[in-house]
Amino acid sequence: MRYSWLAVLREALRNQSGWQPAWRDAAPRDAYDAVIVGGGGHGLATAYYLAREHGITNVAVLEKGYIGSGNAGRNTTIIRSNYLLPGNEAFYEWSMKLWEGLEQNLNYNAMVSQRGVLNLYHSDAQRDAFARRGNSMRLHGADAELLDAEAVRRMVPYLDFANARFPIRGGLLQRRGGTARHDAVVWGYARAADQHGVDIVQNCEVTGLRIERGRIAGVDTTRGFIRAGKVGIAVAGSSSRLAEMAGMRLPIESHVLQAFVSEAVKPLIDTVVTFGAGHFYISQSDKGSLVFGGDIDGYNSYAQRGSFPAMADVMESAMALMPMLGRLRVLRQWGGIMDMSMDGSPIIDRTPIENLYLNVGWCYGGFKATPASGWCFAWTMAKNEPHRLNAPLRLDRFRDGAMIDEKGAGPQPNLH
Ligand SMILES: Cc1cc2nc3c(=O)[nH]c(=O)nc-3n(C[C@H](O)[C@H](O)[C@H](O)COP(=O)(O)OP(=O)(O)OC[C@H]3O[C@@H](n4cnc5c(N)ncnc54)[C@H](O)[C@@H]3O)c2cc1C
């Protein structure tokens, strides 16, 4: 069923009786050409692009809970392509382009809102670093504008510009950046993949990977063994666990990252603002809540809830940037399991096991990467070789030293 204004009108006239479920709740079959483990944004996008771009439709996405129950449904919804290094920027700019056509392609309202992403700078040195980053973005075809303090004040006048420790000197603005409704992205990809014949199997946990003579043969699940020609792992924070099933140890640490929403208020922030003197980002949802977050909790964990010190740190940053936030009540808070890589950049690659593929290491940037991640992972699985865009995001870069250390923080996930 296609969604359109005509369909809305038709259903309005017949008491909304004609809507169909957006996707089938499929039962697993015995065998597939390709199995994707993980029903988050990346897994579902991969299945969709495998079917749409490569004609591989005998595909199952296996999800241990319900789709979108992981980080895809827990993030702060920011999308942008404002990276510095070539290994990242070209990839994330491709993602931005896919976001721009996503709703038409999926025939689904993912509430993609290009309301701009503004990164504040607070010193001359930081301005120079942002100027360099902006130049790099422009060289890759992305948009970037370096704003002085007055221009920032015109956009967001309520920030604490004269903060004694962190005066706001200006910002790097990417107007094409913004937000998208995270659940809708999951549902949109699920629906579109299902329309191509992909089986989306929920409540189906992968408990083992079967390898025969150096080649993947299938997956053991809580709903029985499923034979598979190819297997792609896209389980974000659970990646180390899956890799362990195949005898691999990944250059990944799992950490908790928290997100917060306030009570709903009238329109206040019509862009995304990030603090340059601490790790803090904020936007406003369409329901009116302010949505914000900060750093990971900084200890290894597979839990989906965070600790008080990280919470206090986020609130402190909020108050330093926008003192009026102190009058708001926080409504909800939650955590997600972050797959932090050792250079802060992702991995989309083959593995030493034939026909077993890996999609991991998304750190803070996995939501915005969803379209390009699925697109490149599908390419890599279909052709058994990386696309030009994900060729630098290879697994063996940690052995060979070809790191993509965007922040220059070295192998310390807590600093990325
Ligand atoms: C609080 C928070 C805020 C964030 N904010 C942003 C942001 O603003 N912008 C941005 O770009 N990124 C952000 N991110 C990062 C982004 O959400 C993730 O990088 C991205 O969602 C990861 O990819 P995914 O959607 O496929 O992961 P997930 O949604 O986590 O999908 C993985 C799925 O695998 C399933 N799974 C795990 N083990 C198994 C198994 N054994 N068998 C079957 N299924 C299994 C899980 O249940 C899960 O549903 C944020 C993350 C968090 C936690």
The ligand as an SDF file (V2000), in Angstrom:
LIG
                    3D

 53 58  0  0  0  0  0  0  0  0999 V2000
   21.6720    7.9900   23.7730 C   0  0  0  0  0  0  0  0  0  0  0  0
   22.2120    7.9190   22.3700 C   0  0  0  0  0  0  0  0  0  0  0  0
   22.2220    9.0730   21.5870 C   0  0  0  0  0  0  0  0  0  0  0  0
   22.7100    9.0320   20.2770 C   0  0  0  0  0  0  0  0  0  0  0  0
   22.6220   10.1530   19.4960 N   0  0  0  0  0  0  0  0  0  0  0  0
   22.9850   10.0960   18.1880 C   0  0  0  0  0  0  0  0  0  0  0  0
   22.7870   11.2190   17.3440 C   0  0  0  0  0  0  0  0  0  0  0  0
   22.2290   12.2420   17.7460 O   0  0  0  0  0  0  0  0  0  0  0  0
   23.1980   11.1340   16.0570 N   0  0  0  0  0  0  0  0  0  0  0  0
   23.8100   10.0040   15.5790 C   0  0  0  0  0  0  0  0  0  0  0  0
   24.2190   10.0080   14.4290 O   0  0  0  0  0  0  0  0  0  0  0  0
   23.9690    8.9040   16.3460 N   0  0  0  0  0  0  0  0  0  0  0  0
   23.5720    8.9110   17.6460 C   0  0  0  0  0  0  0  0  0  0  0  0
   23.6990    7.7950   18.4310 N   0  0  0  0  0  0  0  0  0  0  0  0
   24.3100    6.5830   17.8670 C   0  0  0  0  0  0  0  0  0  0  0  0
   23.3200    5.7540   17.0370 C   0  0  0  0  0  0  0  0  0  0  0  0
   22.0890    5.6610   17.6890 O   0  0  0  0  0  0  0  0  0  0  0  0
   23.8940    4.3460   16.8250 C   0  0  0  0  0  0  0  0  0  0  0  0
   25.2300    4.4280   16.4090 O   0  0  0  0  0  0  0  0  0  0  0  0
   23.1190    3.5630   15.7430 C   0  0  0  0  0  0  0  0  0  0  0  0
   21.7580    3.5690   16.0460 O   0  0  0  0  0  0  0  0  0  0  0  0
   23.6580    2.1410   15.7000 C   0  0  0  0  0  0  0  0  0  0  0  0
   23.1440    1.3770   14.6340 O   0  0  0  0  0  0  0  0  0  0  0  0
   21.7540    0.5670   14.6970 P   0  0  0  0  0  0  0  0  0  0  0  0
   20.6690    1.5590   14.5420 O   0  0  0  0  0  0  0  0  0  0  0  0
   21.7640   -0.5140   13.7140 O   0  0  0  0  0  0  0  0  0  0  0  0
   21.8490   -0.0370   16.1820 O   0  0  0  0  0  0  0  0  0  0  0  0
   20.7420   -0.6740   17.1070 P   0  0  0  0  0  0  0  0  0  0  0  0
   19.4310   -0.0010   16.9940 O   0  0  0  0  0  0  0  0  0  0  0  0
   21.3380   -0.7890   18.4830 O   0  0  0  0  0  0  0  0  0  0  0  0
   20.5510   -2.1080   16.4460 O   0  0  0  0  0  0  0  0  0  0  0  0
   21.2030   -3.2770   16.8270 C   0  0  0  0  0  0  0  0  0  0  0  0
   20.1370   -4.3220   17.1020 C   0  0  0  0  0  0  0  0  0  0  0  0
   20.7630   -5.5890   17.2540 O   0  0  0  0  0  0  0  0  0  0  0  0
   19.9770   -6.3270   18.1440 C   0  0  0  0  0  0  0  0  0  0  0  0
   20.7620   -7.4720   18.6340 N   0  0  0  0  0  0  0  0  0  0  0  0
   21.7960   -7.4530   19.4930 C   0  0  0  0  0  0  0  0  0  0  0  0
   22.2630   -8.6980   19.7040 N   0  0  0  0  0  0  0  0  0  0  0  0
   21.4890   -9.5200   18.9380 C   0  0  0  0  0  0  0  0  0  0  0  0
   21.4680  -10.9290   18.7390 C   0  0  0  0  0  0  0  0  0  0  0  0
   22.3360  -11.7490   19.3630 N   0  0  0  0  0  0  0  0  0  0  0  0
   20.5420  -11.4400   17.8840 N   0  0  0  0  0  0  0  0  0  0  0  0
   19.6540  -10.6320   17.2400 C   0  0  0  0  0  0  0  0  0  0  0  0
   19.6260   -9.2940   17.4160 N   0  0  0  0  0  0  0  0  0  0  0  0
   20.5300   -8.7480   18.2530 C   0  0  0  0  0  0  0  0  0  0  0  0
   19.5880   -5.3230   19.2230 C   0  0  0  0  0  0  0  0  0  0  0  0
   18.4520   -5.7260   19.9500 O   0  0  0  0  0  0  0  0  0  0  0  0
   19.3610   -4.0560   18.3960 C   0  0  0  0  0  0  0  0  0  0  0  0
   17.9990   -3.8550   18.0940 O   0  0  0  0  0  0  0  0  0  0  0  0
   23.2360    7.8040   19.7550 C   0  0  0  0  0  0  0  0  0  0  0  0
   23.2140    6.6510   20.5420 C   0  0  0  0  0  0  0  0  0  0  0  0
   22.6920    6.7020   21.8350 C   0  0  0  0  0  0  0  0  0  0  0  0
   22.6780    5.4320   22.6640 C   0  0  0  0  0  0  0  0  0  0  0  0
  1  2  1  0
  2  3  1  0
  2 52  2  0
  3  4  2  0
  4  5  1  0
  4 50  1  0
  5  6  2  0
  6  7  1  0
  6 13  1  0
  7  8  2  0
  7  9  1  0
  9 10  1  0
 10 11  2  0
 10 12  1  0
 12 13  2  0
 13 14  1  0
 14 15  1  0
 14 50  1  0
 15 16  1  0
 16 17  1  0
 16 18  1  0
 18 19  1  0
 18 20  1  0
 20 21  1  0
 20 22  1  0
 22 23  1  0
 23 24  1  0
 24 25  2  0
 24 26  1  0
 24 27  1  0
 27 28  1  0
 28 29  2  0
 28 30  1  0
 28 31  1  0
 31 32  1  0
 32 33  1  0
 33 34  1  0
 33 48  1  0
 34 35  1  0
 35 36  1  0
 35 46  1  0
 36 37  1  0
 36 45  1  0
 37 38  2  0
 38 39  1  0
 39 40  1  0
 39 45  2  0
 40 41  1  0
 40 42  2  0
 42 43  1  0
 43 44  2  0
 44 45  1  0
 46 47  1  0
 46 48  1  0
 48 49  1  0
 50 51  2  0
 51 52  1  0
 52 53  1  0
M  END
$$$$
